[in-house]
Amino acid sequence: MERTTKRNWIDKLELLINELIAAKKVYGTLVQSDRHPHKRPYFKHRHFQYGTFANILNDEFFAITERRPTDNRTGEADLIFPPLEHSLLTQSKPKEDIDAQILQVERIMILRYQEILTHGDLSNTTNAILQSQAEELNNEWQKLKSNLRIDFHDNHNSIEV
């Protein structure tokens, strides 16, 4: 039973790393895009932040498992950032809808961190890294939400602008 639980959080950590790498790529593409120039500084900041987070967790994953995360494993195409990229690059939306969509995806990312942090089998180092990154993401999410004056209702899974 303990092995299954440990494997479970290791699998989730591996998927989180894949998500961070996807986020880095998506925000990199959005930085270079001409679609949303008002968001370029935000996209650039997130591109570098997610890249740094991915590198740190990639090293931690290697320390735990003695292997690198598998890239985008078959059957696990539930990454949240590629659909955001597709939407922002192909659909014409008002600024408020774009902001709300970004907030929603960023919130899901925070929840993925929190899901891993609930496992009691994490090493102290892994826990500290995840906690630090989750807190930083949450602080930025709260600041962005406040700056945009968007009310986010967790229990309704909706966003009001």
C-alpha positions as CSV (number, residue, x, y, z in Angstrom):
1,M,0.0,0.0,0.0
2,E,2.8,2.5,0.9
3,R,4.5,1.8,-2.5
4,T,1.2,2.6,-4.3
5,T,0.8,5.9,-2.4
6,K,4.4,6.9,-3.0
7,R,4.1,6.0,-6.7
8,N,0.9,8.0,-6.9
9,W,2.6,11.3,-5.8
10,I,5.7,10.6,-7.9
11,D,3.4,10.2,-10.9
12,K,1.6,13.4,-10.0
13,L,5.0,15.2,-9.6
14,E,6.1,13.9,-13.0
15,L,2.8,15.2,-14.5
16,L,3.3,18.6,-12.7
17,I,6.8,18.9,-14.3
18,N,5.3,18.2,-17.7
19,E,2.7,20.9,-17.0
20,L,5.4,23.3,-16.0
21,I,7.4,22.6,-19.2
22,A,4.2,23.0,-21.3
23,A,3.4,26.3,-19.5
24,K,6.9,27.6,-20.2
25,K,6.5,26.8,-23.9
26,V,3.0,28.2,-24.1
27,Y,4.0,31.5,-22.5
28,G,7.1,31.7,-24.7
29,T,4.9,31.3,-27.8
30,L,2.5,34.0,-26.4
31,V,5.4,36.4,-25.8
32,Q,6.4,36.1,-29.4
33,S,2.8,36.4,-30.7
34,D,1.4,39.7,-31.7
35,R,-2.1,38.7,-30.5
36,H,-2.0,40.2,-27.0
37,P,0.7,42.8,-26.7
38,H,-0.8,44.2,-23.5
39,K,-0.1,40.9,-21.8
40,R,3.5,40.5,-23.1
41,P,5.2,41.4,-19.8
42,Y,3.0,39.0,-17.9
43,F,3.6,36.2,-20.5
44,K,7.4,36.8,-20.3
45,H,7.5,36.8,-16.5
46,R,5.5,33.5,-16.4
47,H,7.7,32.0,-19.2
48,F,10.8,32.4,-17.1
49,Q,9.1,31.6,-13.8
50,Y,7.7,28.3,-15.0
51,G,11.0,27.4,-16.7
52,T,12.8,27.9,-13.4
53,F,10.2,26.0,-11.4
54,A,10.4,23.1,-14.0
55,N,14.2,23.0,-13.7
56,I,14.2,22.9,-9.9
57,L,11.5,20.1,-9.8
58,N,13.2,18.2,-12.6
59,D,16.4,18.1,-10.5
60,E,14.4,17.0,-7.4
61,F,12.6,14.3,-9.4
62,F,15.9,13.0,-10.5
63,A,17.2,12.9,-6.9
64,I,14.1,10.9,-5.9
65,T,13.8,8.5,-8.8
66,E,17.3,8.6,-10.4
67,R,15.6,9.2,-13.8
68,R,14.3,12.2,-15.7
69,P,10.5,12.8,-16.1
70,T,9.0,11.1,-19.1
71,D,7.8,13.7,-21.7
72,N,4.1,13.8,-22.1
73,R,3.3,10.2,-21.4
74,T,0.7,8.5,-23.6
75,G,-2.8,8.7,-22.3
76,E,-2.1,11.7,-20.1
77,A,-3.0,14.5,-22.4
78,D,-4.8,16.5,-19.7
79,L,-2.3,19.4,-19.7
80,I,-4.1,22.7,-19.1
81,F,-1.7,25.1,-20.8
82,P,-1.8,24.0,-24.5
83,P,-5.6,24.6,-24.7
84,L,-5.0,28.0,-23.3
85,E,-2.4,28.7,-25.9
86,H,-4.8,27.5,-28.7
87,S,-7.6,29.7,-27.4
88,L,-5.5,32.8,-27.0
89,L,-3.9,32.5,-30.4
90,T,-7.0,31.5,-32.5
91,Q,-10.0,33.1,-30.8
92,S,-10.9,36.8,-30.7
93,K,-11.9,37.6,-27.1
94,P,-12.3,40.8,-25.1
95,K,-9.4,41.5,-22.6
96,E,-11.6,40.6,-19.7
97,D,-12.3,37.1,-21.0
98,I,-8.6,36.6,-21.7
99,D,-7.8,37.6,-18.1
100,A,-10.5,35.4,-16.7
101,Q,-9.2,32.4,-18.8
102,I,-5.6,33.0,-17.6
103,L,-6.8,33.2,-14.0
104,Q,-8.7,30.0,-14.3
105,V,-5.8,28.0,-15.7
106,E,-3.4,29.5,-13.2
107,R,-5.8,28.4,-10.4
108,I,-5.9,24.9,-11.7
109,M,-2.1,24.9,-11.6
110,I,-2.1,25.9,-7.9
111,L,-4.6,23.1,-7.2
112,R,-2.2,20.6,-8.8
113,Y,0.5,21.7,-6.5
114,Q,-1.8,21.4,-3.5
115,E,-2.9,17.9,-4.5
116,I,0.6,16.7,-4.4
117,L,1.3,18.5,-1.1
118,T,-1.5,16.5,0.6
119,H,0.6,13.3,0.4
120,G,2.3,12.4,3.6
121,D,5.2,10.5,1.9
122,L,6.9,13.6,0.5
123,S,10.5,14.2,1.6
124,N,11.2,17.4,3.5
125,T,13.1,18.8,0.5
126,T,10.3,18.0,-2.0
127,N,7.7,19.3,0.3
128,A,9.6,22.6,0.8
129,I,10.2,23.1,-2.9
130,L,6.5,22.4,-3.8
131,Q,5.3,24.6,-0.9
132,S,7.5,27.5,-1.9
133,Q,6.5,27.3,-5.6
134,A,2.8,26.9,-4.7
135,E,2.9,29.9,-2.4
136,E,4.6,32.1,-5.0
137,L,2.1,31.1,-7.6
138,N,-0.8,31.7,-5.2
139,N,0.5,35.1,-4.2
140,E,0.8,36.1,-7.9
141,W,-2.6,34.7,-8.6
142,Q,-4.1,36.7,-5.8
143,K,-2.3,39.9,-7.0
144,L,-3.5,39.3,-10.6
145,K,-7.0,38.6,-9.5
146,S,-7.1,41.8,-7.4
147,N,-5.5,44.0,-10.1
148,L,-8.0,42.7,-12.7
149,R,-10.9,43.0,-10.2
150,I,-12.2,39.6,-11.2
151,D,-14.2,37.6,-8.7
152,F,-13.4,34.0,-8.8
153,H,-15.9,31.6,-7.2
154,D,-14.2,28.2,-6.5
155,N,-17.4,26.4,-5.6
156,H,-19.1,27.4,-8.8
157,N,-16.1,26.8,-11.1
158,S,-17.0,30.1,-12.8
159,I,-15.5,33.5,-13.1
160,E,-17.4,36.7,-12.9
161,V,-16.0,39.8,-14.6
